[in-house]
Structures are given as structure tokens and as C-alpha cells.
Amino acid sequence: MAKLKKRKDGRYQRKVTLSDGRQKIVYGRTLAELNAAEDSLREQDRAGLQVGDHTLVGEWAKIWLDTYKHDVRQSTRRGYQDAYNLHIMPLIGSMELQDVRPVHIRRVMSDVSGKSVSLQHKVKITLQQIFRTARQNHLILDDPTIDAKETPHARSRGKEYLTLAEGKALLLALSDPRTRVFCALCFYCGLRRSEALGLQWADIGPASLIVGRSVTFPDGNQPFVSVELKTSAAHRTLPVPDALRAILNQTPRSDQYVVPAANGGPLTKTGFSRLWAKAQQVTPYHIHAHMLRHSYATSLYHAGVDLRTAQQLLGHSSIEMTARIYTHLEAEDGLRVGGKLDAYFTPATECGA
């Protein structure tokens, strides 16, 4: 046992020799606190940590981003950067990794608790990946993000998809060819916004179209064209319904892209905003592009398309994602049997009694 010493300030101290021969001094106001400090130091040493490492959260976050996220899609990398720069760095970026405790993580999550659940989730997984990789690299002993949680918001469900009649009415009301063909691609084939904007006429055959390109806006307004889609499952071949074929036949083909910018290239973010404003103008309720994709998913369900085929057509990476939509629609159908149950439980003879 190393020699115990009591300091003038009343604290106890003890010199501890580490496995690499270095010596560290631990302190405690009581003997129990001193022993706990020594145990903690030895546990870190046994775990292979660089005891006394002073790496800051911000320093490791940069290494983590450059090392572990260098090969992800640019838009995905930008999402991690924004989550860290805007919501994590101001609170704990200047702290040493070994000093961060669950209470500090709770503070970060509390600071975004009023934001959308999707933003909270992005901040949480950014925190988790930063600290889990730090632990894997023996920079910290414990992961302080183990209990990080999002704060759900109670809100009424808005309109989530268009019925077949509503979708047809929207397409009929649109006079701008680009807006109409964009909406038709999402409504009749379930394309994501990025996939519809990346579609070229060469991708469309006599009976099907190939999804193999996306247009996103990772750096602001300018389009970024990529053949790397959201997931590997997003690369798919889709049947072209007759209703979509009719709209495609009416759409000008003067450019390479089906939904082009004025110069013939891919749309900018501003260009898409103007296009979508035209769709919003002809509907009495708020709509967004993903609503049309969800409408396609409901069409598959009502058309009797099996779950596995629906997953492939929607380009979902897991069947659980498709199942959540189908389960929700099945629940809606279940609520519609109320009238039949009333008729069954209350025979006509009783109604007239």
C-alpha cells in the first residue's frame, strides 16, 4: 500500500504507481473518498485507458467525424456536423472526455427538448457515437450517454396521405408540367423527393422505371447529384401505372431530367420551393412531398400488395418500416367496422322497440 499523507488543507493524498511505471497522486477529503479515487484510477489503468488523458470532446468529435464518417453521404455528414456544432459543442465541446458525466448529457438533451423529435434523435445518436467510439479507443471508461433520451411531443396527427380521389384531383388541378410530373412520380411510384428530382428520361422504359440517382441540397441551394441513394434497397425498378404513363407522355422532353431546372440541369433548392408552392396553391390543406410517397404506400395496401413486395417497391431497408405503415392502415380499417358492429349488436327489432 502506498504511503498515506495528510495535507495542510485537511485532505488525504496517496501516490499510486500505474502499470506503465508512471505515478499519479489521488486525493480525498476522507479516507473512504481517497480509497474510492485510488480504486477508480486503478480501474482505468486496468482497462487500458491513458490515465490523465486530456482530450477534449471537441477534439475527439473532429477525429470521429473525419475517421468514422468520411465515407457517408455528404448530406448525412452535414447532419452530424450540424447536430454537433449547434447543439453539443456550445455545452460540452470544451470539456475533457473523461470529465463528461450523464448529467452533462442530460443537459444537452434538455436543451433540445423543445425541438422536433427527429432533431432530438439526431443529437442523441451523435452524442452516442462520439462517446461510444471514445470508449472503444480507451479514452474513457464509462459511456455517459447510456441513458440519453428524447422528449416526445404530444400533438394531434395531421393529414398524412392523400386518398386516391384527392391525389387525382391534385394532379388534375396542376397546370405546370414540371410540378404535375413531379407529384405524379411520387404519388404513382412512391419516389422520394430526391429520387424524383434525380430521375432522367433515360431511366424510364416502356413498362417500368429505374431508381438509381438522387438530387439533394447538402450545402444549401445548389443541387448535388449522386448515384448513392439513401440505402442499398432504394435502388429499385418500379412498374409505371397507366395513369402515370399518360402524364409522362404529356410532359415536354426537351431536357435530360424529367423535372429539370430552366437550364436543363437538376433543380436548385429554390427552384424546388417554387415548384412545390404551385402544388400547395391548388390544395385546401397543407401538403408536403413525402405525403405523396405515403399515399403510394397506402395505395399498395389497399390494392392488396403483400408486405414483402411493398417493402421492395418502397425501397425500405427493413420490412419493419413497411410493416409500421401497414399496421397503421389496418388499425384505421379496424375502426371502420364500428357501424357493422352496431348493426350486429343492435338488431332491427330492438331499434324499433
HELIX and SHEET records of a PDB file:
HELIX    1   1 LEU A   31  ARG A   46  1                                  16    
HELIX    2   2 VAL A   57  TYR A   68  1                                  12    
HELIX    3   3 GLN A   74  ALA A   83  1                                  10    
HELIX    4   4 TYR A   84  ILE A   88  3                                   5    
HELIX    5   5 MET A   89  ILE A   92  1                                   4    
HELIX    6   6 LEU A   97  ASP A   99  5                                   3    
HELIX    7   7 PRO A  102  ASP A  111  1                                  10    
HELIX    8   8 VAL A  117  GLN A  136  1                                  20    
HELIX    9   9 LEU A  164  ALA A  173  1                                  10    
HELIX   10  10 PRO A  177  CYS A  189  1                                  13    
HELIX   11  11 ARG A  193  GLY A  198  1                                   6    
HELIX   12  12 TRP A  201  ASP A  203  5                                   3    
HELIX   13  13 SER A  232  ALA A  234  5                                   3    
HELIX   14  14 ASP A  242  GLN A  250  1                                   9    
HELIX   15  15 LYS A  269  GLN A  281  1                                  13    
HELIX   16  16 ALA A  289  HIS A  302  1                                  14    
HELIX   17  17 LEU A  307  LEU A  314  1                                   8    
HELIX   18  18 ILE A  319  LEU A  335  1                                  17    
HELIX   19  19 GLY A  338  PHE A  345  1                                   8    
HELIX   20  20 ALA A  348  CYS A  351  1                                   4    
SHEET    1   A 3 LEU A   4  LYS A   6  0                                        
SHEET    2   A 3 TYR A  12  THR A  17 -1                                        
SHEET    3   A 3 GLN A  23  GLY A  28 -1                                        
SHEET    1   B 2 SER A 208  VAL A 211  0                                        
SHEET    2   B 2 ARG A 236  PRO A 239 -1                                        
SHEET    1   C 2 SER A 214  THR A 216  0                                        
SHEET    2   C 2 PHE A 224  SER A 226 -1                                        
END                                                                             
